[in-house]
């Protein structure tokens, strides 16, 4: 009996040891990462043990499994990604390996309204349903943002957002992959943002935010910010050819050079050529060449490196802004020019490097460094014969500089029993080495009549920020603080008495922010955003004013909600208010800034996304703003060109197999052109139509711009001008006519 008991004990012990060994063998660690970006994906649902057990991935993408038997099936699911089902036949099959998840087109029903990526998910749907093929189209994808072009296609677009005529970027921070596009103390206007170095087909998504509530956004983030995100890798190589009205031509090539998922590295190149004569009597001769390249690699499972470069060169003739009276009186027709020698050329080359290191599942660091070489040469004539009745008033604006920048960011997560904290901190700098900054009076581009301004300088911005995101129950509370310090150094080459060292000035701005959200259910989220922002002034004004009005601050608040009443419907109403310490009217054409005192704006934004059928998608954004100067008498307190009502929207229908048709509109209402509202701009409503056919390897599209051939004015200003035979100057509306009915056809092939 004793022998039998000993045998049983021995067998039980062996079974126990075998069980422990089997359990240890069946425990494995695997990693989940995004196919395109190669970044880890956290909070992914993994089901196994024949669907009876599940786990979630950690922030670093890792997860562990304890199999009970083989064979088994892993079912991997995550919002916005294709579901994966993987057969598992042994404990080591996926041990210490990476599983890549493929991002899929997001549908309205899949968007989580309480997720931090909500806004970029909305624009991702818009991009998927209505692709873009120009830099102008990219900006138009930002809800509530409106643009106008008025210089032959080569000049940066004029931007309107939240009651601001932001000129070319004065009150909107524009970025590409985190690299600033805005240029400080620019030859044509403060914050000038030329996005034409971006090839639109390389844009994967658009991150944006309205107001100044974001700790990682600094200079020019008063009305809002936009950050365009490029693809980390291409699914296919592609060639696209396009041609259309006004001798328009475009060729695009995108090439997978390295696509090595096993070694976790990718490299692709994209290049683009554009040409058009435009609808004007003087051919625009618009030429632009773009090149973009991007390399990504996971050096280890925890270390990611990326380097990318872009360059573009552009030249054009411009139509200018013609006085309304000149056309009404028959002096010129709608497509002629008073001064046919306007135009310009510009170029920008960028190099950017990014590094990310995952310290632990709850902590990582990111570092970015970038360099830009920039040149700009613009010929404009806004007043004709007002200042020089013999030669005319044509001016030349030149800008040449090297720009350096970098940022380091640290992210740490803390998990508590009933809440969580995320601490995000960063430091960075930007340095503009301005070698050429000129304003000249010229005759027909060729003859220099007078140097009105010629300076060089160095402008430096140092910044630091910290944000705490506390999630407890249905609440998210996020206080933040940002510190910016500016150093201005300028040498006026026309001032013979100035010291060789030039003149300098410094200024500091502290910007607190507080954002709150409450998710009352998975269908309703309430938001309150508050914060301060600022826009910097041009150094050519800062130095003479001895540092006054250097960094005027803004103070604003948003109160809104995100509603998801149906799986197919999202509604986002918001009311907002914004105070600006000093309203500047940047007149880059005269190299001066006109201070207009304090201003206030308030308004209402409404966004609607509706997908009643899988193949039918509608969106619309309607925006109202009320903008006034606070230190002027009532009736004389209008802010010139401030938008009041804007609206954009589109309808997209996929039908048959591979066909789709899209109709989009944009509306800009009447606006005051001068402070007493005695002159107003004309409203317009323009529609575009796109018909597309897409197969796995090839596709074609047919686009009609200005579908109903409406007569509209794109850029409009109230300007004092004097024509050749006029005895005295007259102030009236000058404008650039919007393009008439035009078509464009394209075909692409993937390989």
URZILIN-V150992 format. One record per pair of residues at least 24 apart in sequence whose C-alpha atoms are under 10 Angstrom apart, sorted by the first residue. I is the first residue (numbers start at 0). J is the second residue. If there is no record, write none. Layout:
i: {I	I}
j: {J	J}
This chain:
i: {21	21	21	21	22	22	22	22	23	23	23	24	24	24	24	24	25	25	25	25	25	25	25	25	25	25	25	26	26	26	26	26	26	26	27	27	27	27	27	27	27	27	27	27	27	27	28	28	28	28	28	28	28	28	28	28	28	29	29	29	29	29	29	29	29	29	29	29	29	30	30	30	30	30	30	30	30	30	30	30	30	30	30	30	31	31	31	31	31	31	31	31	31	31	31	31	31	32	32	32	32	32	32	32	32	32	33	33	33	33	33	33	33	33	33	34	34	34	34	34	34	34	34	34	34	34	35	35	35	35	35	35	35	35	35	35	35	35	35	36	36	36	36	36	36	36	36	36	36	36	36	37	37	37	37	37	37	37	37	37	37	37	37	37	37	38	38	38	38	38	38	38	38	39	39	39	39	39	39	39	40	40	40	41	41	42	42	42	43	43	43	43	43	44	44	44	44	44	45	45	45	45	45	45	45	46	46	46	46	46	46	47	47	47	47	47	47	47	48	48	49	49	50	56	57	57	57	58	58	58	58	58	58	58	59	59	59	59	59	59	59	59	59	60	60	60	60	61	61	61	61	62	63	63	64	64	65	66	75	76	77	78	78	78	78	78	78	79	79	79	79	79	79	79	80	80	95	96	97	97	97	97	99	99	103	104	106	106	106	106	106	107	107	107	107	107	107	107	107	107	107	107	107	108	108	108	108	108	108	108	108	108	109	109	110	110	110	110	111	111	111	112	112	112	112	112	112	112	112	112	112	112	112	113	113	113	113	113	113	113	113	113	113	113	113	113	116	117	117	118	118	118	118	118	119	119	119	119	119	119	119	119	120	120	120	121	121	121	121	121	122	122	122	122	123	123	123	123	124	124	124	124	125	125	125	125	125	125	125	125	126	126	126	126	127	127	128	128	128	128	128	128	128	128	128	128	128	128	129	129	129	129	129	129	129	129	129	129	130	130	130	130	131	131	131	132	132	132	132	133	133	133	133	133	133	133	134	134	134	134	134	134	134	134	135	135	135	136	137	137	137	137	137	137	137	137	137	138	138	138	138	138	139	139	139	140	140	140	141	141	141	141	141	141	141	141	141	142	142	142	142	142	142	142	142	142	142	142	142	142	142	143	143	143	143	143	143	143	143	143	143	143	143	143	144	144	144	144	144	144	144	144	144	144	145	145	145	145	145	145	145	146	146	146	147	147	147	147	147	147	148	148	148	148	148	149	149	149	149	149	149	149	149	149	149	149	149	150	150	150	150	150	150	150	150	150	150	150	150	150	150	150	151	151	151	151	151	151	151	151	151	151	151	151	151	151	151	151	151	151	152	152	152	152	152	152	152	152	152	152	152	152	152	152	153	153	153	153	153	153	153	153	153	153	153	153	153	153	153	153	153	154	154	154	154	154	154	154	154	154	154	154	154	154	154	154	154	155	155	155	155	155	156	156	156	156	156	156	157	157	157	157	157	158	159	159	159	159	159	159	160	160	160	160	160	160	160	160	160	160	160	161	161	161	161	161	161	161	161	161	161	161	161	161	161	161	161	161	161	161	161	161	161	161	162	162	162	162	162	162	162	162	162	162	162	162	162	162	162	162	162	162	162	163	163	163	163	163	163	163	163	163	163	163	163	164	164	164	164	164	164	165	165	165	165	165	165	165	165	165	165	166	166	166	166	166	166	166	166	167	167	167	167	168	168	168	168	168	168	169	169	169	169	169	169	169	169	169	169	169	170	170	170	170	170	170	170	170	170	170	170	170	170	171	171	171	171	171	171	171	171	171	171	171	171	171	172	172	172	172	172	172	172	172	172	172	172	172	172	172	172	173	173	173	173	173	173	173	173	173	174	174	174	174	174	174	174	174	174	175	175	175	175	175	175	175	175	176	176	176	176	176	176	176	176	176	176	176	176	177	177	177	177	177	177	177	177	177	177	177	178	178	178	178	178	178	178	178	178	178	178	178	178	179	179	179	179	179	179	179	179	180	180	181	181	182	182	182	182	183	183	183	183	183	183	183	183	183	183	183	184	184	184	184	184	184	184	184	184	184	184	184	184	184	185	185	185	185	185	185	185	185	185	185	185	185	185	185	186	186	186	186	186	186	186	186	186	186	186	186	186	186	186	186	186	187	187	187	187	187	187	187	187	187	187	187	187	187	187	187	187	188	188	188	188	188	188	188	188	188	188	189	189	189	189	189	189	189	189	189	189	189	189	190	190	190	190	190	190	190	191	193	193	193	194	194	195	195	195	195	195	195	195	195	195	195	196	196	196	196	196	196	196	196	196	196	196	196	196	196	196	197	197	197	197	197	197	197	197	197	198	198	198	198	198	198	198	198	198	198	198	198	199	199	199	200	200	200	200	200	200	200	201	201	201	201	201	201	201	201	201	201	201	201	202	202	202	202	202	203	203	203	203	203	203	204	204	204	205	209	209	210	210	210	210	210	210	210	210	210	210	210	210	210	211	211	211	211	211	211	211	211	211	211	211	211	211	211	211	212	212	212	212	212	212	212	212	212	212	212	212	212	212	212	212	213	213	213	213	213	213	213	213	213	213	213	213	213	213	213	213	214	214	214	214	214	214	214	214	214	214	214	214	214	214	214	214	214	214	214	215	215	215	215	215	215	215	215	215	215	215	215	215	215	216	216	216	217	217	217	217	217	217	217	217	217	217	217	217	217	218	218	218	218	218	218	218	218	219	219	219	219	219	219	220	220	220	220	220	221	221	221	221	221	221	221	221	221	221	221	221	222	222	222	222	222	223	229	230	230	231	231	231	231	231	231	231	231	231	231	232	232	232	232	232	232	232	232	232	232	232	233	233	233	233	233	233	234	234	234	235	235	235	235	235	236	236	236	236	236	236	237	237	237	237	237	237	237	238	238	238	238	238	238	238	238	238	239	239	239	239	239	239	239	239	239	240	240	240	240	240	240	240	241	241	241	241	241	241	241	241	241	242	242	242	242	242	242	242	242	242	243	243	243	243	243	243	243	243	243	244	244	244	244	244	244	244	244	244	244	244	244	245	245	245	245	245	245	245	245	245	245	245	246	246	246	246	246	246	246	246	247	247	247	247	247	247	247	247	247	247	248	248	248	248	248	248	248	248	248	249	249	249	249	249	249	249	250	250	250	250	250	251	251	251	252	252	252	253	253	253	253	254	254	254	255	256	256	256	257	257	258	259	260	260	262	262	262	262	263	263	263	263	263	263	263	264	264	264	264	264	264	264	264	265	265	265	265	265	265	266	266	266	266	266	266	266	266	267	267	267	267	267	267	268	268	268	268	268	268	269	269	270	270	270	271	272	272	272	273	274	274	274	275	276	276	277	277	277	277	277	277	278	278	278	278	278	278	278	278	278	279	279	279	279	279	279	279	279	279	280	280	280	280	280	280	280	281	281	281	281	281	281	281	281	281	282	282	282	282	282	283	283	283	283	283	283	283	284	284	284	284	284	285	285	285	285	285	285	285	285	286	286	286	286	286	286	287	287	287	287	287	287	287	287	288	288	288	288	289	289	289	289	290	291	291	291	292	293	293	293	294	295	295	295	296	297	297	297	299	299	300	300	301	301	301	301	301	301	301	302	302	302	302	302	302	302	303	303	303	303	303	303	304	304	304	304	304	304	304	305	305	305	305	305	305	306	306	306	306	306	306	306	306	307	307	307	307	307	307	308	308	308	308	308	308	308	308	309	309	309	309	309	309	310	310	310	310	310	310	310	310	311	311	311	311	311	311	312	312	312	312	312	312	313	313	313	313	313	313	314	314	314	314	314	314	314	315	315	315	315	315	315	316	316	316	316	316	316	316	317	317	317	317	317	317	317	318	318	318	318	318	319	319	319	319	319	319	319	319	319	320	320	320	320	320	320	320	320	320	320	320	320	320	321	321	321	321	321	321	321	321	321	321	321	321	321	322	322	322	322	322	322	322	322	322	322	322	322	322	322	322	322	322	323	323	323	323	323	323	324	324	324	324	324	325	325	330	333	333	333	333	334	334	334	336	337	337	337	337	337	338	338	338	338	338	338	338	338	339	339	339	340	340	340	340	340	340	340	340	341	341	341	341	341	341	341	341	341	341	342	342	342	342	342	342	342	343	343	343	343	343	343	343	343	343	344	344	344	344	344	344	345	345	345	345	345	345	345	345	346	346	346	346	346	346	347	347	347	347	347	347	347	347	348	348	348	348	349	349	349	350	351	351	352	353	353	353	354	355	355	355	356	357	358	358	359	359	360	360	361	361	361	361	361	361	362	362	362	362	362	362	362	363	363	363	363	363	364	364	364	364	364	364	364	364	365	365	365	365	365	365	366	366	366	366	366	366	366	366	367	367	367	367	367	367	368	368	368	368	368	368	368	368	369	369	369	369	369	369	370	370	370	370	370	370	370	371	371	371	371	371	371	372	372	372	372	372	372	373	373	373	373	373	373	374	374	374	374	374	375	375	375	375	376	377	377	378	378	378	378	378	378	378	379	379	379	379	379	380	380	380	380	380	381	381	381	381	381	381	382	382	382	382	382	382	382	382	382	383	383	383	383	383	384	384	384	384	384	384	384	384	385	385	385	385	385	385	385	385	385	385	386	386	386	387	387	388	388	388	388	388	389	389	390	390	390	390	390	390	391	391	391	391	391	391	391	392	392	392	392	392	392	393	393	393	393	393	393	393	394	394	394	394	394	394	394	394	394	394	394	394	394	394	395	395	395	395	395	395	395	395	395	395	395	395	396	396	396	396	396	396	396	396	396	396	396	396	397	397	397	397	397	397	398	398	398	398	398	398	398	398	399	399	399	399	399	399	399	400	400	400	400	400	400	400	400	400	401	401	401	401	401	401	402	402	402	402	402	402	402	402	403	403	403	403	403	403	404	404	404	404	404	404	404	405	405	405	406	406	406	407	408	408	408	409	410	410	411	412	412	412	413	414	415	416	417	417	417	418	418	418	418	418	418	419	419	419	419	419	419	420	420	420	420	420	420	420	420	421	421	421	421	421	421	422	422	422	422	422	422	422	423	423	423	423	423	423	424	424	424	424	424	424	424	424	425	425	425	425	425	425	426	426	426	426	426	426	426	426	427	427	427	427	427	427	428	428	428	428	428	428	428	428	429	429	429	429	429	429	430	430	430	430	430	430	430	431	431	431	431	431	431	432	432	432	432	432	433	433	433	433	436	436	437	437	438	438	438	438	439	439	450	451	451	451	452	452	452	452	452	452	452	453	453	453	453	453	454	454	454	454	454	454	454	454	454	455	455	455	455	455	455	455	456	456	456	456	456	456	456	456	456	456	456	457	457	457	457	457	457	457	458	458	458	458	458	458	458	458	458	458	459	459	459	459	459	459	460	460	460	460	460	460	460	461	461	461	462	462	462	463	464	464	464	465	466	466	466	467	468	468	469	470	470	471	472	472	473	473	473	473	473	473	474	474	474	474	474	474	474	475	475	475	475	475	475	476	476	476	476	476	476	477	477	477	477	477	477	478	478	478	478	478	478	478	479	479	479	479	479	479	480	480	480	480	480	480	480	481	481	481	481	481	481	481	482	482	482	482	482	483	483	483	483	483	483	484	484	484	485	485	485	486	487	487	487	487	487	487	487	488	488	488	488	489	489	489	489	490	490	491	501	502	502	502	503	503	503	503	503	503	504	504	504	504	504	504	504	504	504	505	505	505	505	505	506	506	506	506	506	506	506	507	507	508	508	508	508	508	508	508	509	509	510	510	510	511	512	512	512	513	514	514	515	516	516	516	517	518	518	520	520	521	521	521	521	522	522	522	522	522	522	522	523	523	523	523	523	523	523	524	524	524	524	524	524	525	525	525	525	525	525	526	526	526	526	526	526	527	527	527	527	527	527	527	527	528	528	528	528	528	528	529	529	529	529	529	529	529	529	530	530	530	530	530	531	531	531	531	531	532	533	533	533	534	534	534	534	536	536	536	537	537	537	537	537	539	539	539	540	540	540	540	541	548	548	548	548	548	549	550	550	551	551	551	551	551	551	552	552	552	552	552	553	553	553	553	553	553	553	553	553	554	554	554	554	555	555	555	555	556	557	557	557	558	559	559	559	561	562	563	565	565	565	566	566	566	567	567	567	567	567	567	567	568	568	568	568	568	568	568	569	569	569	569	569	569	570	570	570	570	570	570	570	570	571	571	571	571	571	571	572	572	572	572	572	572	572	572	573	573	573	573	573	573	574	574	574	574	574	574	574	574	575	575	575	575	575	575	576	576	576	576	576	576	577	577	577	578	578	579	579	580	581	582	582	582	584	584	595	595	595	595	595	595	596	596	596	596	597	597	597	597	597	598	598	598	598	598	598	598	598	598	599	599	599	599	599	599	600	600	600	600	600	600	600	601	601	601	602	602	602	603	604	604	604	605	606	606	606	607	608	608	609	610	610	612	612	613	613	614	614	614	614	614	615	615	615	615	615	615	615	615	616	616	616	616	616	616	617	617	617	617	617	617	617	617	618	618	618	618	618	618	619	619	619	619	619	619	619	619	620	620	620	620	620	620	621	621	621	621	621	622	622	622	623	627	628	631	632	633	634	634	634	634	635	635	635	635	635	636	636	636	636	637	637	637	637	637	637	637	638	638	638	638	638	638	638	639	639	639	639	639	639	639	639	639	639	639	639	640	640	640	640	640	640	640	640	640	640	640	640	640	641	641	641	641	641	642	642	642	642	642	643	643	643	643	643	644	644	644	644	645	645	645	645	646	647	647	647	648	649	649	649	650	651	651	651	652	653	653	653	654	655	656	656	656	657	657	657	657	657	657	658	658	658	658	658	658	658	658	659	659	659	659	659	659	660	660	660	660	660	660	660	660	661	661	661	661	661	661	662	662	662	662	662	662	662	662	663	663	663	663	663	664	664	664	667	670	671	671	672	672	672	672	672	672	673	673	673	673	673	678	678	678	678	678	679	679	679	679	679	680	680	680	680	680	680	680	680	681	681	681	681	681	682	682	682	683	683	683	683	683	683	684	684	684	685	685	685	685	685	685	686	687	687	687	688	689	689	689	690	691	691	691	692	693	693	693	694	694	695	695	695	696	696	696	696	697	697	697	697	697	698	698	698	698	698	699	699	699	699	699	700	700	700	700	700	701	701	701	701	701	702	702	702	702	702	703	703	703	703	703	704	704	704	704	704	704	705	705	705	705	705	705	706	706	706	706	707	707	708	708	708	708	709	709	709	709	710	710	710	710	710	711	711	711	711	711	712	712	712	713	713}
j: {65	66	67	90	65	66	67	90	65	66	90	65	66	89	90	91	63	64	65	66	67	68	69	89	90	91	94	63	64	65	66	90	91	94	62	63	64	65	66	90	91	92	93	94	95	96	61	62	63	64	65	91	93	94	95	96	97	56	60	61	62	63	64	93	94	95	96	97	98	56	57	59	60	61	62	63	93	94	95	96	97	98	99	300	56	57	58	59	60	61	62	75	96	97	98	99	100	59	60	61	97	98	99	100	101	300	60	80	97	98	99	100	101	102	231	80	98	99	100	101	102	231	232	234	260	263	99	100	101	102	203	230	231	232	233	234	260	265	295	102	229	230	231	232	264	265	295	296	297	303	305	97	99	100	231	232	260	263	264	265	295	296	297	300	303	99	231	297	300	301	302	303	355	97	99	100	300	301	357	360	77	99	100	77	360	76	77	78	75	76	77	78	80	74	75	76	77	78	73	74	75	76	77	83	84	72	73	74	75	76	84	71	72	73	74	75	85	87	72	73	73	74	74	360	359	360	361	357	359	360	361	362	363	412	300	301	357	358	359	360	361	362	363	97	98	300	360	95	96	97	360	95	94	95	90	94	90	90	100	100	102	102	103	105	109	110	111	103	104	105	106	109	110	120	104	105	300	300	260	261	263	300	260	263	127	128	566	567	610	613	616	563	565	566	567	568	569	608	609	610	611	613	616	563	565	566	567	568	569	609	610	613	566	567	563	566	567	569	521	522	563	518	520	521	522	523	524	560	561	562	563	569	571	473	475	516	517	518	520	521	522	523	524	525	526	561	206	206	561	142	205	206	207	208	204	205	206	207	208	226	227	228	204	205	206	204	205	206	569	608	204	205	206	207	203	204	205	206	204	608	616	618	204	608	616	617	618	648	649	651	202	203	204	205	203	204	614	615	616	617	649	650	651	652	653	659	660	661	616	649	650	651	659	660	661	662	663	689	199	200	661	689	199	200	202	198	199	200	249	194	195	197	198	199	200	273	193	194	195	196	197	198	199	200	194	195	199	199	194	197	198	199	200	202	204	205	227	173	194	205	225	227	647	648	665	205	647	648	205	206	207	208	209	224	225	620	647	207	208	209	604	605	606	618	619	620	621	622	646	647	648	209	604	605	606	619	620	621	622	623	644	645	646	647	171	209	222	223	225	620	622	645	646	647	642	645	646	647	665	666	667	667	713	714	712	713	714	715	735	737	713	714	735	736	737	317	318	319	320	712	713	714	715	734	735	736	737	283	315	316	317	318	319	320	341	342	343	377	378	379	714	735	275	276	277	279	282	283	284	285	314	315	316	317	318	319	341	342	343	735	195	275	277	283	285	286	287	313	314	315	316	317	318	342	193	195	283	285	286	287	312	313	314	315	316	317	342	343	344	345	377	187	191	192	193	194	195	313	314	315	317	342	343	344	345	375	377	191	192	193	194	195	191	192	193	194	195	714	191	192	193	713	714	192	222	640	641	642	645	667	209	210	221	222	223	622	624	641	642	643	645	209	210	221	222	223	575	576	577	600	601	602	603	604	622	623	624	625	626	641	642	643	644	645	222	577	599	600	601	602	622	623	624	625	626	627	638	640	641	642	643	644	645	221	222	600	624	625	626	638	639	640	641	642	643	584	638	639	640	641	642	189	190	191	219	221	222	584	585	640	641	190	191	192	584	585	586	587	640	191	192	193	585	192	193	219	220	222	224	218	219	220	221	222	534	535	536	583	584	585	210	211	218	219	220	221	222	223	224	532	533	534	535	208	209	210	211	218	219	220	221	222	223	224	225	534	207	208	211	216	217	218	219	220	221	222	223	224	225	226	534	207	216	219	220	223	224	225	226	227	205	206	207	216	224	225	226	227	228	202	205	206	225	226	227	228	229	202	205	206	226	227	228	229	230	307	351	353	367	206	215	216	225	226	227	228	351	367	369	406	226	227	349	350	351	367	368	369	370	371	404	405	406	216	218	225	226	369	371	404	429	226	371	218	219	373	400	402	431	218	219	431	433	458	459	534	535	536	537	538	398	431	433	436	456	458	535	536	537	538	539	540	587	590	375	396	397	398	399	400	433	436	437	537	538	539	587	590	375	376	377	395	396	397	398	399	435	436	437	438	537	587	588	589	590	375	376	377	395	396	397	398	436	437	438	585	586	587	588	589	590	537	584	585	586	587	588	589	590	591	592	219	534	535	536	537	538	584	585	586	587	590	592	218	219	534	535	536	537	585	587	345	346	347	227	347	287	288	289	310	311	312	313	345	346	347	271	287	288	289	290	291	309	310	311	312	313	346	347	348	349	227	229	271	289	290	291	309	310	311	229	251	269	270	271	272	288	289	290	291	309	311	227	229	271	229	230	251	252	253	269	271	227	228	229	230	231	232	233	253	268	269	291	292	227	228	229	230	231	227	228	229	230	231	232	228	229	230	229	557	575	528	529	530	531	532	553	554	555	556	557	575	576	577	510	511	512	528	529	530	531	532	533	553	554	555	556	557	577	478	479	510	511	512	513	514	528	529	530	531	532	554	555	556	557	464	466	478	479	480	481	510	511	512	513	514	528	529	530	531	532	423	424	425	463	464	465	466	478	479	480	481	482	510	511	512	513	530	531	532	408	423	424	425	426	427	462	463	464	465	466	479	480	481	464	481	532	460	462	463	464	481	482	483	508	510	532	533	534	535	460	483	532	533	534	535	536	550	532	533	534	535	536	550	531	532	533	534	553	530	531	532	533	534	552	553	554	555	577	578	579	532	533	553	555	577	532	293	267	293	264	265	266	267	293	294	295	296	305	307	256	257	258	264	265	266	267	268	293	294	295	257	258	265	266	267	268	258	749	750	267	696	748	749	750	267	268	269	748	749	750	269	696	697	747	748	749	750	269	270	271	697	746	747	748	749	750	271	697	698	699	745	746	747	748	749	272	699	744	745	746	747	748	273	699	700	701	743	744	745	746	747	273	274	275	701	742	743	744	745	746	275	701	702	703	741	742	743	744	745	275	276	277	278	703	704	739	740	741	742	743	744	274	275	276	277	278	279	282	283	741	742	743	274	275	276	277	278	282	284	743	273	274	275	276	277	284	285	742	743	744	272	273	274	275	276	286	743	744	745	273	274	275	287	288	743	745	274	288	745	746	747	289	290	747	290	747	748	290	291	292	749	292	749	750	750	292	293	294	294	295	295	296	296	297	296	297	298	299	295	296	297	298	299	300	303	294	295	296	297	298	303	304	305	293	294	295	296	297	305	292	293	294	295	296	305	306	307	291	292	293	294	295	307	292	293	294	307	308	309	293	309	309	310	311	311	311	312	313	313	313	314	315	315	315	316	316	317	318	334	738	739	318	334	335	736	737	738	739	740	741	316	317	318	333	334	335	336	736	738	318	332	333	334	335	336	339	316	317	318	334	335	336	339	340	341	315	316	317	318	339	314	315	316	317	318	341	342	314	315	316	317	342	313	314	315	316	317	342	343	344	312	313	314	315	316	344	311	312	313	314	315	344	345	346	312	313	314	346	313	346	347	348	348	348	349	350	350	350	351	352	352	352	353	354	354	354	355	356	356	357	356	357	355	356	357	358	359	360	363	354	355	356	357	358	363	364	353	354	355	356	357	365	352	353	354	355	356	365	366	351	352	353	354	355	367	350	351	352	353	354	367	368	369	349	350	351	352	353	369	348	349	350	351	352	369	370	371	347	348	349	350	351	371	346	347	348	349	350	371	372	373	345	346	347	348	349	373	344	345	346	347	348	374	343	344	345	346	347	375	342	343	344	345	346	376	377	341	342	343	344	345	377	340	341	342	343	344	377	378	341	342	343	377	378	379	735	342	379	734	735	736	378	379	380	381	714	733	734	735	736	379	380	381	382	714	715	716	718	732	733	734	735	736	380	381	382	383	715	716	718	720	732	733	734	735	736	381	382	715	716	717	718	719	720	721	722	729	730	731	732	733	734	735	715	731	732	733	734	735	729	730	731	732	733	722	733	722	710	734	735	736	735	736	738	735	380	381	383	722	723	379	380	381	383	391	392	393	443	379	380	443	378	379	380	393	442	443	444	445	377	378	379	380	381	393	394	395	443	444	376	377	378	379	380	395	444	375	376	377	378	379	395	396	397	444	374	375	376	377	378	397	373	374	375	376	377	397	398	399	372	373	374	375	376	399	371	372	373	374	375	399	400	401	372	373	374	401	373	402	403	403	404	405	405	405	406	407	407	407	408	409	409	410	410	411	411	412	411	412	410	411	412	413	414	421	409	410	411	412	413	421	422	408	409	410	411	412	407	408	409	410	411	423	424	425	406	407	408	409	410	425	405	406	407	408	409	425	426	427	404	405	406	407	408	427	403	404	405	406	407	427	428	429	402	403	404	405	406	429	401	402	403	404	405	429	430	400	401	402	403	404	431	399	400	401	402	403	432	398	399	400	401	402	433	398	399	400	401	435	399	400	435	436	437	438	444	439	440	441	442	443	444	588	440	441	443	444	588	440	441	443	588	720	588	718	719	720	721	733	718	719	720	721	722	728	729	730	733	719	720	721	722	723	720	721	722	723	724	725	727	728	719	720	721	722	723	725	726	727	728	729	720	721	728	440	721	721	722	723	724	725	442	723	440	441	442	443	446	448	440	441	442	443	721	722	723	440	441	442	443	720	721	439	440	441	442	443	444	448	438	439	440	441	442	443	444	447	448	449	450	451	588	589	437	438	439	440	441	442	443	444	447	450	451	588	435	436	437	438	439	440	452	453	587	588	589	590	435	436	437	438	439	453	433	434	435	436	437	438	454	455	432	433	434	435	436	437	455	431	432	433	434	435	436	455	456	457	430	431	432	433	434	457	429	430	431	432	433	457	458	459	428	429	430	431	432	459	428	429	430	431	459	460	461	429	430	461	461	462	463	463	463	464	465	465	465	466	467	467	468	469	469	470	471	471	470	471	472	469	470	471	472	474	475	468	469	470	471	472	475	467	468	469	470	471	475	476	477	466	467	468	469	470	477	465	466	467	468	469	477	479	464	465	466	467	468	479	463	464	465	466	467	479	480	481	462	463	464	465	466	481	461	462	463	464	465	481	482	483	460	461	462	463	464	483	459	460	461	462	463	483	484	485	458	459	460	461	462	485	457	458	459	460	461	485	486	456	457	458	459	460	487	456	457	458	459	488	457	458	488	489	491	539	492	590	587	588	589	590	588	589	493	493	589	590	491	492	493	494	539	589	590	490	491	492	493	494	489	490	491	492	493	494	501	538	539	488	489	490	491	492	501	539	487	488	489	490	491	500	501	502	503	538	539	486	487	488	489	490	503	538	485	486	487	488	489	503	504	505	537	538	484	485	486	487	488	505	484	485	486	487	505	506	507	485	486	507	507	508	509	509	509	510	511	511	511	512	513	513	514	515	515	516	517	517	517	518	516	517	518	519	520	524	515	516	517	518	519	524	525	514	515	516	517	518	526	513	514	515	516	517	527	512	513	514	515	516	528	511	512	513	514	515	529	530	510	511	512	513	514	530	509	510	511	512	513	530	531	508	509	510	511	512	531	532	507	508	509	510	511	507	508	509	510	533	550	508	509	550	535	549	550	538	537	538	539	541	542	546	549	538	539	541	542	538	539	541	542	539	542	539	542	542	543	545	538	541	542	543	545	546	538	541	542	543	544	545	546	547	549	541	542	545	546	549	535	541	546	547	548	549	550	549	550	532	533	535	549	550	551	552	533	552	552	553	554	554	554	555	556	556	556	557	558	558	559	560	560	560	561	562	563	561	562	563	564	561	562	563	564	565	566	569	560	561	562	563	564	569	570	559	560	561	562	563	571	558	559	560	561	562	573	557	558	559	560	561	573	556	557	558	559	560	573	574	575	555	556	557	558	559	575	554	555	556	557	558	575	576	577	554	555	556	557	577	555	556	577	578	579	579	579	580	581	579	581	582	583	583	585	592	585	587	590	591	592	590	591	592	590	591	592	593	592	580	581	582	583	594	581	580	581	579	580	581	582	583	597	578	579	580	581	582	577	578	579	580	581	582	597	598	599	578	579	580	599	579	599	600	601	601	601	602	603	603	603	604	605	606	607	608	609	610	611	609	610	611	608	609	610	611	612	613	616	607	608	609	610	611	617	618	606	607	608	609	610	618	605	606	607	608	609	618	619	620	604	605	606	607	608	620	603	604	605	606	607	620	621	622	602	603	604	605	606	622	601	602	603	604	605	622	623	624	600	601	602	603	604	624	600	601	602	603	624	625	601	602	626	626	629	628	629	629	628	628	629	638	638	639	628	629	630	631	636	638	628	629	630	631	627	628	629	630	631	626	627	628	629	630	631	636	637	638	625	626	627	628	629	638	624	625	626	627	628	638	641	625	626	627	626	643	644	644	644	645	646	646	646	647	648	648	648	649	650	650	651	652	653	652	653	651	652	653	654	659	650	651	652	653	654	659	660	661	649	650	651	652	653	661	648	649	650	651	652	661	662	663	647	648	649	650	651	663	646	647	648	649	650	663	664	665	645	646	647	648	649	665	645	646	647	648	666	646	647	667	668	674	674	674	675	675	674	675	676	677	673	674	675	676	677	673	674	675	676	670	671	672	673	674	675	676	670	671	672	673	674	675	676	670	671	672	673	674	675	676	678	679	680	716	717	669	670	671	672	673	674	676	679	680	714	715	716	717	669	670	671	672	673	667	668	669	670	671	667	668	669	670	671	668	669	670	682	669	682	683	684	684	684	685	686	686	686	687	688	688	688	689	690	690	690	691	692	692	692	692	693	694	691	692	693	694	695	698	690	691	692	693	694	698	699	700	689	690	691	692	693	700	688	689	690	691	692	700	701	702	687	688	689	690	691	702	686	687	688	689	690	702	703	706	687	688	689	704	706	688	705	706	713	715	716	717	715	716	717	718	731	732	716	717	718	731	732	716	717	730	731	732	715	716	717	731	732	712	714	715	716	717	732	733	734	711	712	713	715	732	711	712	713	709	710	711	712	713	737	709	710	711	709	710	711	737	738	739	740	740	741	742	742	742	743	744	744	744	745	746	746	746	747	748	748	749	748	749	750	747	748	749	750	746	747	748	749	750	745	746	747	748	749	744	745	746	747	748	743	744	745	746	747	742	743	744	745	746	741	742	743	744	745	740	741	742	743	744	738	739	740	741	742	743	737	738	739	740	741	742	739	740	741	742	739	740	738	739	740	741	737	738	739	740	736	737	738	739	740	735	736	737	738	739	736	737	738	737	738}
